[in-house]
Structure formats: structure tokens, C-alpha cells
Amino acid sequence: MNNEYEYQERVVHKNSDKEFRLGEGRISGYLSFTLGLLSLLAVFAYLYPSHLTTTELRAVYDAEALQLVLKYGMYFSLFFALLTVVLNRGRYKKLGFWGGGFTLLGFALGGYSIPVGDVAPRALSLGVDWLILAFLLSTLVFMLLEKLFPKYKDQLILRPQWGLDLYYFCFNHLAISAILIFTNYHVGHFDWALSQSFQAWVQSIPVWAQVVMIIICADFVLYWEHRLYHEVKPLWPIHAVHHSVEDLDWLAGSRGHFIQVFSERAMVMVPLYLLGADTEALNIYVTFAALQAVYIHCNTSISLGPLKYVLVTPQFHHWHHSSEKPAIDTNYSAHTVLFDRLFGTYHMPNQHWPAKYGTTVPLPTDVVGQTLYPITALVKKK
């Protein structure tokens, strides 16, 4: 039946009024506003590290070295604010004023010179440091990738519902400590399955082999969890929030109901906990998984060549987000295509890409509506 399906080309309408163009002051305005706000958040994180940073992440970065990044961020924010005021005729000046205001307030509170010392640990805190670092790295790497090698060159950076997905991005990163508490509580129920001899064997094999083992085991769990969200009807409204995105890009993967976010993180931690792999292998996997999760949602034409028949790529995962009939309930895997191949849910037709994304039944387009959607959807069915 799928062989008879007539695949269409996706049409993205160009909107010149909302494009970023050099010389208008809009680019500098957004840069000033973004850098100014991030700089102010970073200053607060340095002032109140126990409440606004995460213990696990602090062990990875050098807080004093990052103050140099903060320094340049603050000065660049002021530079772009000035540039916005000079270049702009009025439409985006307020972005420059806001960005400059955020930065000046950051300087008044101590700027990049706040002393760095020992941090009293707290079980629950906001991951402001995680949010700032993730946003900066994601925009530098993936937004640049989308602009240099776009799949749909006319798709806007600030495409429809971009702000909604930015909210989800912020929530997922700010809530990281709560997610970690929940996952640690969850995996504690699997102590009965631990095997010291098995974990010792895992740690005895090369790190690369441990990473491969982690990827396959995590992918197996994620495949079946993902499939359950699709095929168990009461669970689908929760996962439908993630599928409601109609324009995929690096930020689209952030959209997800908080129930799914917490459950997904908790379930994938189980195989990692039971394997007991070396810290180095776990760090490599976490980095790989985080980068891949963003990459596969990207609006980019870059593929991995022959590796697309092994690893999940944008083309593969974009089909998972398609609302076209042959693609519905396919491509569940997160890391490799192995389990979709094994269990008959693989769909990637030659060189074709989806023409339509989103859900067959439209969802609310606001945060409150999407948060309540699993309840409202079930009520409507009764």
C-alpha cells in the first residue's frame, strides 16, 4: 500500500517581512536582547549558585573560566544595542534598549567579577547554568547548521510557534534537578536486578564497546516506551504534544509534555544504571544522545551518508513527525534504526522527505492548553 502512495514535495512559503537581513538593526537587536538576558541570568547564577545551578553540571565546567565568556557576552550585548539604535529606524530599537538594560543591570550586580567559591549543595534548584550553556551551544552549532545547509531554506528562524518551543526548552533545562531527583528515585526500584559481576565485566571491556552497549540498551528501552506512547490510546494525548510541531528545526525537539519528559528520562536511566559502565562511557553517551536529539529535528539537508542506515538521522526522524498516512506510527527509535528494522516499524522512502508535519487532530497552540490536553482529550472521548 505504501508503494502506491504519491509522495509530495513540502512547500514552505517565503515571508520576507519576518526574515533576518543585514543592515536593518533586527539582527543586532535580537543579539543584544538575547546576550543581555543570558548575561543577567548568568550574573544571578553566580550570585546564588546553590539555588540557580546544578551540582552535577558544576562538576563538568570551570565557573571561573566561564566568567571570561560572560565578560565578552556582556560587552557584545552593549555593542549590539548601540548598533541597533544607530541602524534601526525605530522598529527594533526597543530590543536594543532592553538588551542594553539587562546588561547594565548585570554590571550593577557585579557582572563578571563575582567571586567564585564553594557552593552549598541543594537537592532542588533551577538549572540556570544548564539553560544558558545549552542555549548558547545549540544556537551556535545547530542554528548555524540550518542556515548553511538548510533542507527548507525559506523556513524562518522565528517560524510559527517558535516562542512556544522556547518555553519548553527553558522548562526542560530549568527543571533538570527535579528530573534528576525523579530519575534517581525511579532507578532505585531496580536494585534487585543489579549484578556486581556483570557490571565488573562491562567495566573491563574497552570504553568504545561500553558506549555501543549503552546506546543499544538505551535505544531498546526508548523504542518501546516511544511505541507505547503511540499505540496505547490513553497515552497518546501526552505524546501528541510533541507531535503537534508543524515546522521542525533544532528547537522543535524541546516540545514535550512534562509527563513524557520525566518518564522518558527515568526509563532511559534504568539500563544505564544496571550496566554500571565507566563514567567516561556514560559521559560520551550523554553527549551523543543530547546532540543527536537536537540534530534529528533540525531543518538541515546534511545526512550521514551510509550511516543513515544505522543511526537515526533528520530524514528518518522527520518521517516520524509526518502526518502522512504511510509514516504514522513508524520510526520510533532514538539512536539507531535497529529496532524499527527488527519490529517492522521502519519507514524511510528513498530520497523523499515529508510534505506535512504535525498531528492529524490539531492541538491547542498555547502552553496551558497543551499541558491540559491529555485530560481534555480524554474528556471529549467520553
Summary of the structure (lengths in Angstrom):
residues: 382
radius of gyration: 22.3
end to end distance: 33.2
largest distance: 69.8
contacts: 1166
relative contact order: 0.11
helix: 65%
strand: 2%
